[in-house]
Amino acid sequence: MDKMNQEKLNSADWESLKSLRTIFLSETAGGQKDYWSSSHLLELYHETFAQRIGWKWDAVLKDFSAKAIFNKKESYTVLDYGSGTGIATEKIVEHLGADNISDLWLWDKSRQAMEFSAQNLEKRFPKIPLTKLSEVQVPGGNWILILSHIVNELSKKELIEVLSLAEKADYVFWVEPGTHSTSRRLIEIRKKVLEKMVVLAPCQHQKACGMLSAKNEPHWCHHFASPPQEVFQHSFWGLFSRNLNIDLRSLPVSYLILGKKDTQALATSSEARIIGRPRLYKGNGKFLLCEESGVDDVLLLEKNHRSLFKDYKKDIFSKSIVK
């Protein structure tokens, strides 16, 4: 991080960040008034919390790109619903490629946040036309809907609006904190759109989510992204971790990627997707596995899955196996 360092943040800045964190962790964040009180607060957020969100998007989009599902023969308008400071749009353009993005459309309840994100994105991608929406609209032609860390702020009316948008989009990328409550909300959203959309990730199948069974009530669908290694050598992030009591190593994320029914999706896989972190012991480990038949906690022997155990000691974000 070059834009912000220890010397530039005073005690009031740290208190502002703590207050924001309290709001974001609240299950009633949707009832909050516009919490963006200044452009300085937006900058503080963008260079701290938003960067951590960006690392989650990096993991999700890297995994998605590896599946080779995205149609790079087309160009797309990106509609960022609840754009905040624009970090999700930044990552979408970086990973999908500026040549595949024809326009950027931003919408946020906060006009101040939308202005901030617009200025930031225009600097980053000056050749891509950008529109700040006064009200939500459906783009013409091919388009992508992106949503980031917003599910607990949506009213019932707004959720209906988002689902209506999602069913019209070519692709939907939705990334949330990897908490039990946000994961469960995404699972319910998946259930609502399943008849009209193809689930591209993280699911390996198009059947009902196995997390909805009674035995899996304590579990939730989440994965762990890894921050860039340079973060751990940067004094600012060490200070950030200590002041806000945040473990830099832990980046839990729940997400959902959808496509139109005619999207070229992966065939139903015989592999099982690993959820969360496994519990590794000497010679074996417990893995929560998701597949078409359901979600189950399974004991695997290291001697039968040596590469898997080796990978997970490196905290790999996404992994599937054949049992």
N, C-alpha and C positions, 0 to 999 in steps of 0.2 A: 504494500500500500504506500503510494508516494504522495497522494494528495493530502493526507491527514496523518499527523503523528502526535506523539505525546505532548509536545510543546504547544500544539494548537488547540488542545482540549482543556478547558478549565473545569472547575468543580461544577459549575452550572450545566455545562455540556454533559457531564457524566450523569447528573441528576435527571436531565432531560431524556437520556437514553434509558435510564432505569424506569422512568415513568412510561416511556413507550413500550418497554418490555412487559410491564404490568398490564398494559392495555392489550397487547397482542396475546398474552397468555390467558386473558379472560375469556370465558365462554359467552360473555354478553357483549363482546366487542361491537356487535352490530348495532347496539343501542347508543354507542358513543357518538357525540357530535364530531365534526371535522377536527381531528387532532393535529393537523398540520398548521401550526400557529405561525410559522415563518419559513422563509426559504433556507435559513440556516439550519433549522431542525430537519428539513428535507435532506440537506447536504449531509448532516450528521448520520441520518438513517441510511442514506445511499452508500456511504463509505464504510458502514459497519454491518448492520443487520442485513441490508440488501445484498451485500457481497456474499454473505453466508447463504442467502437464498439463491444467489447466482451459482454457487458451487453445487447446490442441489440440482439446479437446472442443467448444469454441465453433465452431471452423472446420468440424469434421465435422458438427455438428448444424445449423449454418446452411446448409451445402450440402444436407443431407438435407431440411431443412424446405422449401427452395426447390423440391424435386421434388414436393411436395404428395402424398406417398405415405401419410403417417401418417393413420390413421382417428381423427379428433377427435370422432367421435360416441360413442366408447366411453371408459370409464375403465379404468385399468390399475394393477395392482400392479407395482412396480419391485423386482426382486431384484438387489441389488448383491453379486456374488460376488467376495470379496476386496476388501472395501469400503475398506480403508485409512482415510484421514481423511474419506472421503465426498465428495471433489471431483466424481467422476463423477455421483453422484446429484444433487448441487447443480445441475450443468449440465443434466442430463436434465429436471429439474423446471422450470428456468428456460426452456429452449427448447421443450419440449413443452407446458408450461403446467400450473400446479398444479391447475386444474380437470379435467385429464385424468388425474391421478394419484390413485388411491383409497387406496393404502397404500405404505409404504416398508418393505422387508425387507432387513436387512443380515446378511451373513455374512462373517467373517474368521477366519483361524487365530488371530490375536491378539485376545484378549478386550479388552485395553487399547485397541487401535486401534478396535475396534468400539464401545466405550464413548465414546471421543473423538468418533467420527463421529456417533454417536447424539445426543450433547449438541449438537454443532454443527448438525445437521440439524433437531433439534427447535426450536432457536432461529430458524433460517431459515424453517422451514415448520411452525409450531405447529399448524395445522389438519389436517395430514396424519398419520394414525395411523402409528406406527413400531414395528417389531418387530425385536428382536435375536435372531437364530437361534442355538440351541445346536448344531444340525446342519442341513445343507442340506435344504430341502423344496421341493416344487413348489407354487406358489400355485394356488388355484382361480380359475376365471374367466379374464379377459383379463390377460396379464402380459408384462412386458418383462424380459429378462435383460441386465444390463450387466456388462462386464468391462473393466478398465483396467490396463495396464502390469503384467500378471500372467503372460503366456505363458511366460516363462523361469523362473517359479517353480512351475509345475505339474508334479507327478509324473505318470507314465504313468496311474496310477489316477485322479488328479484330472482329468486331461485327458479320460478316458473319462466321468467324472461330468459334466464341463462339456458335452461333446458330447451326452450324454443329456438334459441340461437344455435345451440349445439347440434340440433337435428338438421339444421340447414348448412352447416359448415362442411368443408371437405375433410378437415382434420380438427380435432380438439386436443389441446395439450393443457392438462390441469395438474398443478403441483401444489401440494399442501404440506404443512408440518406433519411429521410421522407420529402423531398422537393417536390414542385409541379413538377419541371422539371424531377427529377429522377423517380418519380412515373409515370409520363406520358411516359417516356422511357420504363419502365418495362411493362406498359400496352400495348405498341406497340409490345414489345417482346412476351408477352403472346399471342397477336393476331397472330403473325407469327408462333408460335409453336403449336397452339391449335389443329390443325388437326392431329399432330403426337404425342402429349404428353397429359397426364392427369394433370389438375391443382389440386394440393392437398391442397394448402393454398396460400393466405388467403381466396380464393374464396370458396363459398359454392355450386358452379355450374360450368358447362362447356360451358355456353353460352357466347355470346359476352359481353365484359365489359360495364356495364351501365355508367361508367364514360365518355365513348366516345360520349354520347349524348350531343347535343349543350347546353342544360340547365345546364349540370354539368361541363362545361368548367372551372369555378372558383374552382372546388373541385379537390381533388386528394386522392388516396388510401394510407392512412398512419395510423399508430398506435403509441402509446407511451409506450416505455419500462420503467421500473423502475430500478434505480440504487440500488445496495445493501445498506441496511440501514446504515451499518457501514461507508459508504462514508461520510455521513453527520456529523459524529463525528470525522473525520480525518482532522487534521490541514492542511495537504498537499493539500487535495482537495478543502478546503476553499480558500487557496492561489491560486490554479489553477483557480478556478472560478473567483476570483477577477482580477487576472492578465490578463486573456484572455477574460474576460467579457462573460463567459459561464454560463448559468443556469443549474446547476447540475440536477435539477428535470426534465428537458425537454430532452427526448431522442426519438425524432420522427424517425420512421423507416418505410420504404417501402420494401416489400419483395415479393418473388415469389418462391414457391416450386412446382416442377414438377416431374412427374413419367412417366415411360413407359406406353403405352396404356394398357398393361395387368396388370398394378399395381393394387393392391387391394385398390381402392379408396373409399371414402365415397360416398354413394348414394346422389343424388341431394337432398339437405335439404330444408324443408319448412321454416326453420328459416332464419332470416335476420341477416347479419353480420354488426355490428356497426363499422363505419369508424371514425377515429380520436377521438377527445374528444367531448362529448355532451355539449350543453349549458344548464346548469341546473338553473332553476328558482324556485320560491316558488310554490311547488305543481305540477310542470310539467317541461318538458325539451324538447329541440329540438335535435333529433338524426338523423344523416345521416346514412341511412340504405341501405345495398346492398343485393339484392336477384336476383333470376333468371329473374324476370320481369323488373329489372332496379335498379337505385340508386335514392333514394328520401329523402328529408328532411321531417321528420315526428315529429309531436308534440305528446308526450306520457305523460299520467297522472301518477304522482307518486303513487296514490292510487291503480292503476292497475299494477304497476311494482315496488313494494317496494324493493324487493331484488336487482333489477337492479340498482336503484338509490343509494342504500346503497353501492353496490360494486363499482360504479363509483366514489363515494367520496373517495375511496381508490385507484383510478387510475388503474383499472384493464386493462391489455394489450389487452386481446382478449375476446370478448363477443358476443354471438348470442342470439336472442330472437324470440319468436313467437308473432307477432303483435296482 
